[in-house]
């Protein structure tokens, strides 16, 4: 059972890291940071997983960026 939890936690951390990278790439100097918008294509959404998990991971990635 713990292996499954560990695997899901690792997947979640990887998702947060991936979204953080996308957010960093979208940083715009004129906004002095991130402008709270991340646009993902339907293909990316399908690849990343369930919408609830993506939203939760995006919020955490945003907190990391400040």
N, C-alpha and C positions, 0 to 999 in steps of 0.2 A: 504494500500500500504506500509506503513512504517513497518508493522509487517513482510512482506515478505522480505524487505531489512534488517531488524534486524535479521531475521532468517538466511539469506544468509551470513551476516557478522559473525554471531556466528558460522556457519558451517565452514567458511573460517578460523577463528581464531582457531577452534578446529583442522582443517587440518594442520595448521602451527604448532601448539603445538605437534601434533602427529608426523609430519615429523621431528621436532626438536628433539624429543625423539629418533627417529630412528637414526638420525645423531649423537647424543650424544653417543648412543650405539656403533656406528661405529668409534668413535674417536680412533686413533692409536697413542700411545706415540712416536713411531719412526718418525712420521710425524710432531710431535709437534702441533697437532691439526687435523682438518678435512681435508681429502685429496680430497675434491670436487667430490666425487662419492657416489651416493646412488643408490643401485640396488634394484628394487622392482619387485616382481613376477607379473605375469599377473593377478593372483587372487587379489593381493593387489591393483593393478591398477584399476581393476574393482570395488573394494570396495571403493576406495578413490574418484573416480569421473573422470571428464574430464581431459585430459592430460594438457591443458592450465592452468587449475586451480592448478593442482599438481605442475607444473613448477613454477608458480608464488609463490605459498606457499613455495616451496622448496627454492627459492631465498630469501624470507623473513626469513625463518628459518635459512638459512646460514648467513644472515646479523646479526641475533641475536647472533649467535655463534661467530661472528667476523671472 
